[in-house]
Amino acid sequence: MPAAVARSRIAEEQVLVVPASVLDELGRFQGFSADIDRYLQPLLRSDRLAYRPRSAMEEDPSYKQLIPYVVLRYSDPSGGAHVFSYTRGGGGGESRLHAKRSLGVGGHISTDDAAHEVAGRDDGLYRRGLERELAEEVRIDAPHTERLIGLINDDSTPVGQVHLGVLHVLDLEAPRVASAEPDLAEGSFVPADRVLAELDHYETWSQIAARAVLG
C-alpha cells in the first residue's frame, strides 16, 4: 500500500455509529419522538456501538451516526420566541445540505471525544461530543439553560437514512450568539413565526425540530 494512502486512511475521521437494526429493535419511528427513555440510553449503552470511517458511513444506511442537534432559542421581553438560524455554507459540514437553511447546531461524535469523556456521567462520551461541537460551531455569550427533548429520525432522504439526531434546546437570556466557522453562514436570530412560515426553505431535520420546539 502506498505510504500516502496509508496515512490518509489512518487520518480519516472515525465516527460513532450504531447498527440501524438496534433502532429497529427499539421501534423505528419517522420524524420526532419525545420518548427519550425508550431510545437514548439503550442506544448509548448498546454493546454494538462502534467507531467507523465517516466516508463509508455516509453511504451505508445499515448504520446510524449519532448526532447531537441543538436549537438555540431566545424569548424577547414581550415573550416572542426567536431561534438561531443560518445557511449551510461551503465549509467542512455535510455537503448534501449546503445552501439550505438550518436551525440545528451540532455534529458527529468521534474518537477524539472518547479521550475526553466527562467524568461521573453515564453519557460522558456523548456529552463531550455535544460540548465540543457547540464550541466549534458557535460562540455563545449569554447565560443559558439546556434541555433534551427527544430524537429525530428521517428515512425520507439519503442524509437522514444514515443519521440519528438527538434534539436539545438551549434557552438563552440574550440573543448573543455568533457563528464560529464558515459552514454556518448568515447566522442570526429569526422570529419563530417566520421560521414556521418559511419551513420549505429549511433542511428536513430543521423542519422536524421546528415543529417539535416551536409548535
N, C-alpha and C positions, 0 to 999 in steps of 0.2 A: 504494500500500500504506500503511495507517495506520502512523504512527510507532511506536505501541505494539507492533504486530505485528512490525514490522521489528526492534525492539530484542529482542523475545522470541526471534526466530529466530537473531539474532546471538549471544545469550547461551546458547542451548541447548548442552548438553554434546556434544562430538564425541568418539566413542569409536573405538578401534582395532578394525578388523574385517578378516576375510579371506573371500573367497568360499567358500562351502561346497564348491564344485567343487574347490578346492585340496585340501581334506581327502579328497575322493573320489579324486583322482589319487594321493594318498599311500597310500590304503587306509582307508576309513572303518571305524571299529570302534564297538561298543556297550559302554559300561561303562568299564573301566580298561585302559590299555595302558602297560606299563613300557618300551616301545620308544622311548625319548627321542630317540635319534639319528635314527630314521626320521621323526619328526614335528616336533620343536620347532624346530630350526634351519632346516629348509626352510620352515616357516611364518613364522618371524621374518624370514627373508631374502627372502621372496616379494616380487616386484615388484608384486603385486596387493594388498598391504596398503594400507589406506586409513582415513581418519577419516570417519565418517558420523554424522548426528544420532542420538542414542541412542533417542529415541522411535520413530523409523522402524525402527531395527534390532531393537527388542524385538518387532516383529511380522513380521519378514522372515527366514524360515528359509533363504533363499538366501545369507545371510551368517552367519558365526560370529564372535561377540565373544570376544576372547581375555581370559581371566580368571585371574590368579594366585589360587590357592586353597591356603591354608596351614593345616595341622593343628598345633596346639601340644600337645606331649606331655611328660610328666614321669614318671620312674620313682622310686617310693618306695624307702626303704632295703632293703626286702625284695625289690625287683625288680618289684613290681607296676606295670603301666602305667596312667597316668591321662591323659585328654585334656581339653582345654578345650572346654566345651560351653555353648551359650547358646540362648535363644529369640529368634527374629527379632521385633523389636518394630515400632513404628509410625513409625520414622524414615525416612530417605531411601533405603532399600535397595529391593530387588525386592519390590513389593507382593504379588506372587503367592505369595511364600514366607512372608509374615507369619504369626506364631503357630506356626511349625514349629521344631523343634529343629535345631540346626546344629553342625557341628564346624569348618567352614571359615571362615577369615578372609581377606578379600581383595576385589577388585572390578575395575572396568574400568580399562583404560589409556586415558588421554585426551590431548588436545593439550597440556595443561599439562605432562605428562611429557616431551614432545618437546623442551621448552625446558630440561630439566634432566637430560639423559642422563648416565650415569656414564661418564666419560672412560676410554678404553682398553679398553672391553668391546664385543664384537660385539652383546651383548644389552642394551646400555645403556638403551635405551628401555623394554624390558620390566622390567629390574632397577629402574629408577626408579619405575615404576608399582607394582611389588611393595612396595618400601620405603615409598612414600607411603601405600598402602592399609593396611599394617600400623600405621604411625604414627597414622593417623586412627582406626583401629578399636579398637586395644588399647594398653595401657601394659604393657610387659614390663620387669620389674625383677629379672632374673636372667640370668646367663651362659647362652648357648645356642649350639648349632650348627644349621646349616640343611642340608637335603638335598633335592634334586629327585628325585622318584621316578617320575613318569610323567604321563599325561594322562587327563582324564575327558571322555567324550562320551556324552550321554544323549539320544537322539532320541525317547524314550518320552513326554516331557512337552512342553508348549508352551515352558516356560522353557528346558529343555535343548536344544530344537531350534535356539535362537538363540545358544547359548553353548558355548564350548570351554574346559575347565578345565585348568590346569597345576598339578599337585599337588606341594606341598612339605611337608616335615615339619620343624618346629623342635623339637629336643630340649633341654629346659631343665634346669638343675641344681636349680632350686627352683620350686615352683608359685606364683610371684609374677606374676600377670597380672590385669589389671583391664580391664573394658570401658571404652572411651573415647567411646562415642556411644550414643544411645538405642536404635538399631536392634539392639544386642547386649544384650538383657536377661537377667538371671539368670545371668550368666556365672560359671562355676566349673569346677574340675577334677573329672571323673567317672571312676570306675574303668572300665577298658576292658571288663571282663566285663559290667558293667551296660549300657554303650553297646551292645554286641553283642546283649544280651538284649532291648533295647528299640528295635531299629533301625526298627521300624514307625513310631515317633514322629518320626523324623528325615527331613529333606528327602532327595530321591533322591541328589544328589551326595554328601551326608554318608554315606549308606548305602554308596555305592561306595567312598568314601575310607576308611571304617572297615574294610571288608573288605580293602582294599589295605594299610593301615597296621597294623591290629591282628590281621589273620588271621581 
